[in-house]
Amino acid sequence: MNTINLHINETLGRREFNILRAALLSTSHVRDVHYNTTLPHDMLVEFDEHENVPMHVLGVMQEQGLHPDIVGG
């Protein structure tokens, strides 16, 4: 399982996170999404190895009106 650590410029509430999580989990190869409310700008996405997943995750988040950056993987 691979992971990417993302920084989101926006602060997500529970509702916004649940919408984003559902969108990400419907993406091929994405297996789980972790969000810690004490670090509201950080998110961890777990995925099966596939070369396009990190860029696709960014695209899904941008479609939700967010401004993410990959900070680790």
Buried (B, 14 or more C-beta within 10 A) or exposed (E): EBBBBBBBEBEBEEEBBEEBBEBBEEBEBBBEBEBEEEEBBBBBBBBEEEEEBBEBBBEBBEEBEBEBEBEEE
